[in-house]
Amino acid sequence: MSINLRTVYAFAREMYPKNSKELIQYGTAGFRGKAEYLDSVMFRMGVLATLRSRYREGAVIGVMITASHNPEPDNGVKLIDPKGEMLESSWEKIATDLVNVSDQELEQHVGQIIKDNQIDVTSSSYVYVGMDNRYHSPRLLKAVADGVIALKGNVREFGIVTTPMMHFFVVAANTKEAYGKPTEESYYEKLISAFQKLRNGRVENGNYRNSLIYDGANGVGARKMLQFIKRMNNSLCVTVINQGIGYGKINEDCGADHVKVKQRAPVSMPAVEPFTRCVSVDGDADRVVYFYTDDEEQFHLLDGDRIATLVAGYLMDLIKRCEIDLRIGLVQTAYANGASTDYIVNELKVPVSCVPTGVKHLHHKALEYDVGIYFEANGHGTIVFSDSAKSLIAEAAKTNENAKTLLLIIDLINETVGDAISDMLLVETILNHKGWDVKDWSAAYSDLPNQQLKISVQDRNVIKTTDAERVCVEPQGLQEEINKVVANYKRGRSFVRPSGTEDVVRVYAEATTKEDVQQLAYEVGRLVQRLAGGVGPELVNPSNAHL
């Protein structure tokens, strides 16, 4: 099989010409931007995925077209490596350079990638492609497929699927179906079978009720939840809102990011009894948060920190009853609420590690444990089990019923990546086991009030951080000023970090009272505006807002 790189150039020039001169970077979420500027990016990612597959000796590489929790006009693309992990960091630079070269340089640049990485272009390559349900995703999927075909790769299109499903398919294929078959039906069957066996016919227990409101963010997670419901035989009674077509735009006033950041319920929320369990996923269903309203109509959020502590406590107890020695650890980011970290360390006695924002950092750290639990506060996370841990659990299961339960828990978990539906089924399993409602779950600890701000700046790259993004080292002097402000507030904490996709700086603040946290966030936000090239209107001092 011979490949003429001029074919790549001809495809790019005639069908997918580069129509933007702005530099685009491969970040923690891949490439993202306005859909009208992404055709050439998608074509080139099809090319890169084909080269990556050949570099990995014919392993399946995944390509997911989604902008996750971003608004509807946006789209994006991320590559999935053979074990279901994010693209290897050294190839992120290769990806960034590839999408930024001109059409005229493309042929030579692809040839250089082949030469530098000693890729055998005559070998086989396999690329799986999926997309979310944005109206421009089919066009962009075709661009990816054409990129694969231009280099004579094999492409398999899965159509509309969640991001976690794509990770599942890639791992299933690369493990020769030991993880499952790379089909949508196999994904449903694996999760539902484990869930129903764990439920064992007991759909209610103690304060736990078999009723759930599910906000699908008008995204692909809504469609797939409806498919789950058809197959679950009422083992979980779910009402799906924000279902997509005819209900609203993806992520608009709904979904996990809206609920987490705005601290309020999504649109289309039906009238429900106080303390009804509600859950929101994001546009591509890799994030999940819970929430409820109490009998005084107050909103309560149960985010990724709450899920992490619930799971950690349950697994610690279950592993202890299995009578096996496993090293368990929990991985968080700087966004984790300080109260959750205190609870994990002091009450659960589980070791905690803090890493930079981005699932690839959490996943990598979690792999250092026998059982690694990782969740970002935004609800993105999962649990990974080492091969040696699985062997020990399987051996114990021969004589220990708790170990048999733990094996079912492993089947219920999508270890490859944060999976909103899998994580939701795990939470439901644990709450049912404990006989808990949302009041019981909330009672474990009290969150510190917190607030996030987005500050527009001329160039986000002026912000440089260290210590898992908790300390700002550039611009010089900014961290010292932040420290002075934080010192004025009881249990105050704040940090700043650059966005991975836009010229904004994200500010996080927490303190003991809502008033204090609003003032702290404002003061740190003003420091960013003053010392890091802020643009746009000056922040309004919350203490003067009523004047």
C-alpha positions as CSV (number, residue, x, y, z in Angstrom):
1,M,0.0,0.0,0.0
2,S,1.5,3.3,-1.0
3,I,0.4,6.8,0.1
4,N,0.7,9.9,-2.0
5,L,0.8,12.9,0.4
6,R,-0.3,15.1,-2.4
7,T,-3.7,13.5,-1.9
8,V,-3.8,15.0,1.6
9,Y,-2.9,18.4,0.2
10,A,-5.5,18.2,-2.5
11,F,-8.2,17.2,0.0
12,A,-7.3,20.0,2.3
13,R,-7.1,22.7,-0.4
14,E,-10.2,21.8,-2.2
15,M,-12.6,20.6,0.5
16,Y,-11.2,21.7,3.9
17,P,-9.2,24.9,3.4
18,K,-7.9,26.6,6.5
19,N,-10.1,29.6,7.1
20,S,-8.7,31.0,10.3
21,K,-5.3,32.5,11.0
22,E,-5.8,32.5,14.8
23,L,-3.5,30.1,16.7
24,I,-5.5,27.2,18.1
25,Q,-4.0,25.0,20.9
26,Y,-4.7,21.4,21.9
27,G,-5.8,21.7,25.5
28,T,-7.1,19.3,28.2
29,A,-10.3,19.1,26.2
30,G,-8.7,18.9,22.7
31,F,-9.5,21.6,20.2
32,R,-12.6,23.8,20.7
33,G,-14.0,26.8,19.0
34,K,-16.8,28.1,16.7
35,A,-18.0,25.3,14.5
36,E,-17.6,27.4,11.3
37,Y,-13.8,27.5,11.8
38,L,-13.2,23.8,12.5
39,D,-13.6,21.9,9.2
40,S,-9.9,22.0,8.4
41,V,-9.1,21.1,12.1
42,M,-11.3,18.1,11.8
43,F,-9.8,16.9,8.5
44,R,-6.3,17.2,10.0
45,M,-7.3,15.4,13.1
46,G,-8.5,12.5,10.9
47,V,-5.0,12.5,9.4
48,L,-3.3,12.6,12.8
49,A,-5.5,9.8,14.2
50,T,-4.5,7.6,11.3
51,L,-0.8,8.3,11.8
52,R,-1.2,7.7,15.6
53,S,-2.9,4.3,14.9
54,R,0.0,3.3,12.7
55,Y,2.5,4.6,15.3
56,R,0.8,2.4,17.9
57,E,1.1,-0.6,15.6
58,G,-2.5,-0.7,14.4
59,A,-4.2,-0.1,17.7
60,V,-7.7,1.6,17.4
61,I,-7.6,5.4,18.0
62,G,-10.8,7.2,18.8
63,V,-12.0,10.6,17.7
64,M,-14.9,12.4,19.5
65,I,-16.5,15.4,18.0
66,T,-18.0,17.5,20.8
67,A,-17.7,20.8,22.7
68,S,-19.0,19.1,25.9
69,H,-20.5,21.8,28.1
70,N,-19.9,24.7,25.7
71,P,-22.9,26.5,24.0
72,E,-24.5,25.2,20.8
73,P,-22.5,27.3,18.3
74,D,-19.2,25.7,19.5
75,N,-17.8,22.4,18.6
76,G,-14.5,20.5,19.2
77,V,-12.5,17.4,18.8
78,K,-10.5,15.2,21.1
79,L,-8.4,12.1,20.3
80,I,-8.6,8.9,22.4
81,D,-5.5,6.7,22.9
82,P,-5.7,2.9,22.9
83,K,-6.3,2.4,26.6
84,G,-9.1,4.9,26.6
85,E,-6.8,7.7,27.9
86,M,-6.5,11.2,26.6
87,L,-4.0,11.8,23.8
88,E,-0.4,11.4,24.9
89,S,1.0,14.8,25.9
90,S,3.9,14.7,23.5
91,W,1.4,14.3,20.6
92,E,-0.6,17.3,21.8
93,K,2.2,19.5,20.4
94,I,2.2,17.5,17.2
95,A,-1.6,18.1,17.0
96,T,-1.2,21.8,17.7
97,D,1.5,22.3,15.0
98,L,-0.5,20.3,12.4
99,V,-3.7,22.3,12.6
100,N,-1.8,25.6,12.5
101,V,0.3,25.1,9.4
102,S,-0.9,26.7,6.2
103,D,-2.5,24.6,3.4
104,Q,0.6,25.0,1.3
105,E,2.8,23.6,4.1
106,L,0.6,20.7,5.0
107,E,2.0,18.1,2.6
108,Q,5.6,18.7,3.8
109,H,4.5,18.9,7.5
110,V,2.7,15.5,7.4
111,G,5.8,14.0,5.8
112,Q,7.9,15.4,8.6
113,I,5.6,13.8,11.3
114,I,6.0,10.5,9.5
115,K,9.8,10.8,9.4
116,D,10.2,12.1,12.9
117,N,8.2,9.3,14.4
118,Q,9.4,6.6,12.1
119,I,5.8,5.7,11.1
120,D,5.3,2.8,8.7
121,V,2.7,4.3,6.3
122,T,2.2,0.9,4.6
123,S,0.9,-0.6,7.9
124,S,-2.8,-0.8,8.8
125,S,-4.6,1.8,10.9
126,Y,-8.0,1.9,12.5
127,V,-9.9,5.0,13.6
128,Y,-13.3,5.1,15.5
129,V,-15.3,8.3,15.1
130,G,-18.3,9.5,17.1
131,M,-20.1,12.8,17.6
132,D,-22.6,14.6,19.9
133,N,-25.9,15.9,18.7
134,R,-25.0,19.5,17.6
135,Y,-26.4,20.3,14.2
136,H,-23.0,20.9,12.7
137,S,-21.4,17.7,14.1
138,P,-22.3,15.5,11.0
139,R,-20.4,17.8,8.7
140,L,-17.4,17.8,11.0
141,L,-17.5,14.0,11.3
142,K,-17.3,13.7,7.5
143,A,-14.2,15.9,7.6
144,V,-12.5,13.6,10.1
145,A,-13.5,10.5,8.1
146,D,-12.1,12.1,4.9
147,G,-8.8,12.8,6.8
148,V,-8.6,9.1,7.6
149,I,-9.4,8.0,4.1
150,A,-6.8,10.5,2.6
151,L,-4.1,8.4,4.3
152,K,-5.8,5.1,3.4
153,G,-6.8,4.3,7.0
154,N,-9.9,2.3,8.1
155,V,-12.6,4.4,9.7
156,R,-15.7,3.2,11.6
157,E,-18.4,5.8,12.2
158,F,-20.6,5.4,15.3
159,G,-22.8,8.4,14.8
160,I,-24.3,10.1,17.8
161,V,-22.8,8.7,21.0
162,T,-21.6,10.1,24.4
163,T,-17.9,10.7,24.9
164,P,-17.7,7.9,27.5
165,M,-19.2,5.5,25.0
166,M,-16.5,6.3,22.5
167,H,-13.8,5.6,25.2
168,F,-15.6,2.3,26.0
169,F,-15.6,1.3,22.3
170,V,-11.9,2.1,21.9
171,V,-10.9,0.0,24.9
172,A,-13.2,-2.8,24.0
173,A,-11.6,-3.1,20.6
174,N,-8.0,-2.8,21.8
175,T,-8.6,-5.5,24.5
176,K,-10.0,-7.9,21.9
177,E,-13.4,-7.5,23.6
178,A,-12.2,-8.5,27.1
179,Y,-13.7,-5.2,28.3
180,G,-16.8,-5.7,26.2
181,K,-17.8,-5.5,22.6
182,P,-17.3,-2.2,20.8
183,T,-21.0,-1.7,20.2
184,E,-23.7,0.6,21.8
185,E,-25.7,-2.4,22.9
186,S,-22.8,-4.0,24.7
187,Y,-22.2,-0.8,26.6
188,Y,-25.9,-0.7,27.8
189,E,-25.8,-4.4,28.6
190,K,-22.6,-4.3,30.7
191,L,-23.7,-1.4,32.9
192,I,-27.4,-2.4,33.3
193,S,-26.5,-6.1,34.1
194,A,-24.1,-5.0,36.9
195,F,-26.6,-2.4,38.2
196,Q,-29.5,-4.8,38.3
197,K,-27.5,-7.6,40.0
198,L,-26.3,-5.1,42.7
199,R,-29.9,-4.0,43.2
200,N,-31.0,-7.6,43.5
201,G,-34.6,-6.7,43.2
202,R,-34.5,-4.2,46.1
203,V,-35.4,-0.9,44.5
204,E,-36.1,0.9,47.7
205,N,-34.4,0.8,51.1
206,G,-34.8,2.9,54.2
207,N,-35.0,6.6,53.1
208,Y,-34.0,5.8,49.6
209,R,-36.8,6.0,47.0
210,N,-36.7,4.7,43.4
211,S,-37.4,8.0,41.7
212,L,-35.1,10.4,39.9
213,I,-35.3,13.5,37.8
214,Y,-32.6,13.5,35.0
215,D,-31.6,16.7,33.2
216,G,-30.1,15.7,29.9
217,A,-28.8,19.2,29.0
218,N,-30.6,18.8,25.6
219,G,-27.5,16.7,24.6
220,V,-26.6,13.2,23.7
221,G,-26.9,12.1,27.3
222,A,-30.7,12.6,27.2
223,R,-31.0,10.4,24.1
224,K,-28.9,7.6,25.7
225,M,-30.7,7.8,29.0
226,L,-34.0,7.2,27.2
227,Q,-32.3,4.1,25.7
228,F,-31.2,2.9,29.2
229,I,-34.8,3.4,30.5
230,K,-36.2,1.1,27.8
231,R,-33.8,-1.7,28.9
232,M,-33.9,-1.3,32.7
233,N,-37.3,-2.8,33.5
234,N,-38.1,-0.1,36.1
235,S,-35.0,-1.1,38.2
236,L,-34.5,2.7,38.3
237,C,-37.5,5.0,37.6
238,V,-36.2,8.1,35.8
239,T,-38.0,11.1,34.4
240,V,-35.9,12.8,31.7
241,I,-36.1,16.6,31.1
242,N,-34.3,18.7,28.6
243,Q,-34.4,15.8,26.1
244,G,-33.0,17.7,23.0
245,I,-34.9,18.3,19.8
246,G,-38.0,20.4,20.6
247,Y,-36.9,21.1,24.2
248,G,-34.1,23.7,23.8
249,K,-30.5,24.2,22.8
250,I,-27.7,22.1,24.1
251,N,-26.4,23.3,27.5
252,E,-28.6,26.5,27.4
253,D,-29.8,27.2,30.9
254,C,-29.5,23.5,31.7
255,G,-26.9,20.7,32.2
256,A,-24.2,20.0,34.8
257,D,-22.1,23.1,34.2
258,H,-25.2,25.4,34.5
259,V,-26.3,23.8,37.7
260,K,-22.8,23.8,39.2
261,V,-21.8,27.3,38.3
262,K,-25.2,29.1,38.6
263,Q,-26.1,27.1,41.7
264,R,-29.7,26.7,40.5
265,A,-32.0,24.2,38.9
266,P,-32.2,23.9,35.1
267,V,-35.0,25.2,32.9
268,S,-38.0,22.9,32.3
269,M,-37.7,21.6,35.9
270,P,-41.1,20.2,36.8
271,A,-42.7,20.8,40.2
272,V,-41.5,18.1,42.5
273,E,-41.7,17.3,46.2
274,P,-39.1,18.8,48.4
275,F,-35.9,16.6,48.7
276,T,-36.6,14.9,45.4
277,R,-33.3,13.5,44.0
278,C,-32.3,15.3,40.8
279,V,-29.3,14.9,38.5
280,S,-27.8,16.9,35.7
281,V,-25.3,15.8,33.0
282,D,-23.5,17.9,30.5
283,G,-23.8,18.0,26.7
284,D,-21.6,14.9,26.0
285,A,-22.5,13.1,29.3
286,D,-19.0,13.0,30.9
287,R,-20.0,15.1,33.9
288,V,-22.7,14.6,36.5
289,V,-23.9,16.5,39.5
290,Y,-26.9,16.0,41.9
291,F,-29.1,18.6,43.4
292,Y,-32.4,19.1,45.3
293,T,-34.6,21.7,46.7
294,D,-35.6,21.6,50.4
295,D,-38.9,22.3,52.1
296,E,-38.1,26.0,52.2
297,E,-37.4,26.1,48.5
298,Q,-33.6,26.4,49.0
299,F,-31.4,24.9,46.3
300,H,-28.7,22.4,47.4
301,L,-25.9,21.1,45.2
302,L,-24.2,17.7,45.5
303,D,-21.3,18.1,43.1
304,G,-18.2,16.0,42.2
305,D,-16.7,16.5,45.7
306,R,-19.9,15.0,47.3
307,I,-19.8,12.1,44.8
308,A,-16.1,11.4,45.5
309,T,-16.6,11.3,49.3
310,L,-19.7,9.1,49.0
311,V,-17.8,6.6,46.7
312,A,-14.6,6.7,48.9
313,G,-16.5,5.9,52.1
314,Y,-18.4,3.1,50.5
315,L,-15.4,1.5,48.8
316,M,-13.3,1.8,52.0
317,D,-15.9,-0.1,53.9
318,L,-16.5,-2.7,51.2
319,I,-12.8,-3.4,50.7
320,K,-12.4,-3.8,54.4
321,R,-15.1,-6.4,54.5
322,C,-13.4,-8.2,51.6
323,E,-10.5,-8.8,54.0
324,I,-7.9,-7.8,51.4
325,D,-5.2,-5.2,51.6
326,L,-5.5,-2.5,48.9
327,R,-4.1,1.0,48.7
328,I,-6.9,3.4,48.1
329,G,-6.5,7.1,47.2
330,L,-8.5,10.1,46.1
331,V,-7.4,12.6,43.6
332,Q,-8.8,16.2,43.5
333,T,-8.0,19.5,41.9
334,A,-7.7,22.9,43.5
335,Y,-11.4,23.4,42.8
336,A,-12.3,20.8,45.4
337,N,-14.2,22.4,48.3
338,G,-11.9,22.6,51.4
339,A,-14.6,21.1,53.6
340,S,-14.6,17.9,51.4
341,T,-10.9,17.6,51.6
342,D,-11.0,17.9,55.4
343,Y,-13.7,15.2,55.6
344,I,-11.8,12.8,53.4
345,V,-8.6,13.2,55.3
346,N,-9.8,13.5,58.8
347,E,-13.0,11.4,58.8
348,L,-12.5,8.8,56.1
349,K,-8.8,8.6,56.6
350,V,-8.2,8.3,52.8
351,P,-5.0,9.8,51.3
352,V,-5.7,12.8,49.0
353,S,-3.6,14.1,46.1
354,C,-4.0,17.4,44.4
355,V,-3.2,17.8,40.7
356,P,-3.7,20.5,38.0
357,T,-7.2,20.8,36.4
358,G,-7.9,18.4,33.6
359,V,-9.0,14.8,33.6
360,K,-5.7,13.5,32.1
361,H,-3.9,14.8,35.2
362,L,-6.4,13.2,37.6
363,H,-6.5,9.9,35.7
364,H,-2.7,9.6,35.6
365,K,-2.4,10.2,39.4
366,A,-5.2,7.8,40.2
367,L,-3.3,5.0,38.4
368,E,-0.7,5.1,41.2
369,Y,-3.1,3.5,43.6
370,D,-4.6,0.0,43.7
371,V,-8.0,1.8,43.8
372,G,-7.8,5.4,42.6
373,I,-10.9,7.6,42.9
374,Y,-10.9,10.9,41.0
375,F,-13.5,13.6,40.6
376,E,-13.4,17.2,39.7
377,A,-15.8,19.4,41.5
378,N,-17.6,19.9,38.2
379,G,-18.7,16.2,38.3
380,H,-16.1,14.7,35.9
381,G,-14.6,11.6,37.4
382,T,-14.4,7.8,37.8
383,I,-12.6,5.1,39.7
384,V,-9.7,3.0,38.4
385,F,-8.6,-0.4,39.7
386,S,-5.1,-1.8,39.1
387,D,-4.7,-5.2,37.5
388,S,-3.2,-6.6,40.7
389,A,-6.2,-5.2,42.7
390,K,-8.6,-7.0,40.3
391,S,-6.7,-10.2,40.7
392,L,-6.9,-10.0,44.5
393,I,-10.6,-9.2,44.4
394,A,-11.3,-12.0,42.0
395,E,-9.5,-14.5,44.2
396,A,-11.3,-13.3,47.3
397,A,-14.6,-13.6,45.5
398,K,-14.3,-17.3,45.5
399,T,-15.1,-17.4,49.2
400,N,-16.3,-13.8,50.1
401,E,-19.7,-12.4,49.1
402,N,-18.4,-8.8,49.6
403,A,-15.7,-9.4,47.0
404,K,-18.4,-10.6,44.6
405,T,-20.2,-7.3,45.1
406,L,-17.0,-5.4,44.5
407,L,-16.5,-7.2,41.1
408,L,-20.0,-6.1,40.1
409,I,-19.1,-2.5,41.2
410,I,-16.0,-2.7,38.9
411,D,-18.3,-3.8,36.0
412,L,-20.7,-0.9,36.7
413,I,-17.8,1.6,36.5
414,N,-16.5,2.9,33.2
415,E,-12.9,3.0,34.2
416,T,-11.8,4.6,30.9
417,V,-13.0,8.1,31.6
418,G,-15.6,10.1,33.6
419,D,-19.0,8.7,32.5
420,A,-22.1,10.6,33.8
421,I,-24.5,7.7,33.4
422,S,-22.2,5.1,34.9
423,D,-21.3,7.4,37.8
424,M,-25.0,8.1,38.3
425,L,-25.8,4.4,38.5
426,L,-23.0,4.0,41.0
427,V,-24.3,6.8,43.2
428,E,-27.8,5.2,43.1
429,T,-26.3,1.8,44.0
430,I,-24.6,3.3,47.1
431,L,-27.5,5.4,48.3
432,N,-29.8,2.4,48.0
433,H,-27.3,0.2,49.9
434,K,-27.1,2.8,52.7
435,G,-30.8,3.6,52.7
436,W,-30.0,7.3,52.2
437,D,-32.0,10.1,50.7
438,V,-30.4,13.5,49.8
439,K,-30.7,14.8,53.3
440,D,-28.7,11.9,54.7
441,W,-26.1,12.4,51.9
442,S,-25.8,16.1,52.6
443,A,-25.4,15.6,56.3
444,A,-21.9,14.1,56.0
445,Y,-20.3,17.6,56.0
446,S,-21.1,21.2,55.2
447,D,-19.6,22.8,52.2
448,L,-17.7,26.1,52.5
449,P,-19.5,28.8,50.5
450,N,-17.6,29.3,47.2
451,Q,-17.7,31.4,44.0
452,Q,-16.1,31.3,40.6
453,L,-15.5,34.3,38.3
454,K,-14.3,34.6,34.7
455,I,-12.1,37.6,34.1
456,S,-11.5,38.6,30.4
457,V,-7.9,39.4,29.7
458,Q,-5.8,40.4,26.6
459,D,-3.8,37.2,26.8
460,R,-4.4,34.3,29.1
461,N,-0.9,33.1,28.7
462,V,0.5,35.9,31.0
463,I,-0.8,33.7,33.9
464,K,1.6,31.0,34.9
465,T,0.9,28.7,37.9
466,T,2.5,25.9,39.9
467,D,1.6,23.6,42.8
468,A,-1.3,22.1,41.0
469,E,-2.5,25.5,39.9
470,R,-2.8,26.7,43.5
471,V,0.0,29.3,43.3
472,C,0.4,32.0,40.6
473,V,4.1,32.6,39.7
474,E,3.5,35.1,36.8
475,P,2.8,38.0,36.6
476,Q,5.2,38.7,39.4
477,G,3.6,40.1,42.5
478,L,0.0,38.8,41.8
479,Q,0.3,35.9,44.2
480,E,1.6,38.1,47.0
481,E,-1.4,40.4,46.6
482,I,-3.8,37.4,46.6
483,N,-2.2,36.1,49.8
484,K,-2.7,39.5,51.5
485,V,-6.4,39.6,50.5
486,V,-7.0,36.0,51.5
487,A,-5.5,36.6,55.0
488,N,-8.4,38.9,55.8
489,Y,-11.1,36.1,55.6
490,K,-11.8,33.2,58.0
491,R,-10.9,29.9,56.2
492,G,-10.4,32.0,53.1
493,R,-8.8,30.4,50.0
494,S,-8.5,31.6,46.5
495,F,-6.5,30.9,43.4
496,V,-6.4,32.0,39.7
497,R,-5.6,30.0,36.6
498,P,-5.8,30.6,32.8
499,S,-8.6,29.1,30.8
500,G,-7.5,26.4,28.4
501,T,-9.8,27.6,25.5
502,E,-10.3,31.4,25.7
503,D,-8.6,34.6,26.9
504,V,-10.1,34.6,30.4
505,V,-8.6,34.0,33.8
506,R,-10.7,31.8,36.2
507,V,-10.9,32.9,39.8
508,Y,-12.0,30.6,42.6
509,A,-12.7,31.7,46.1
510,E,-14.1,30.1,49.3
511,A,-14.7,31.4,52.8
512,T,-17.0,30.7,55.8
513,T,-19.9,33.0,54.7
514,K,-21.5,33.8,51.5
515,E,-20.9,37.5,52.0
516,D,-17.2,36.9,52.6
517,V,-16.7,34.7,49.6
518,Q,-18.4,37.2,47.3
519,Q,-16.1,40.0,48.6
520,L,-13.0,37.8,48.4
521,A,-13.8,36.7,44.8
522,Y,-14.3,40.4,43.9
523,E,-11.0,41.5,45.4
524,V,-9.0,38.8,43.7
525,G,-10.9,39.4,40.4
526,R,-9.9,43.1,40.6
527,L,-6.3,42.1,41.2
528,V,-6.4,40.0,38.0
529,Q,-7.9,42.9,36.1
530,R,-5.3,45.3,37.4
531,L,-2.1,43.1,37.2
532,A,-2.9,40.6,34.4
533,G,-4.1,42.8,31.6
534,G,-7.9,42.8,32.2
535,V,-10.2,44.0,29.5
536,G,-13.9,44.9,29.6
537,P,-15.9,46.5,32.4
538,E,-14.6,46.7,35.9
539,L,-16.0,44.3,38.4
540,V,-18.8,45.6,40.6
541,N,-18.0,45.6,44.3
542,P,-20.7,43.4,45.9
543,S,-20.7,45.5,49.1
544,N,-21.8,48.4,46.9
545,A,-24.3,46.5,44.8
546,H,-27.3,47.5,46.9
547,L,-26.4,51.2,46.7
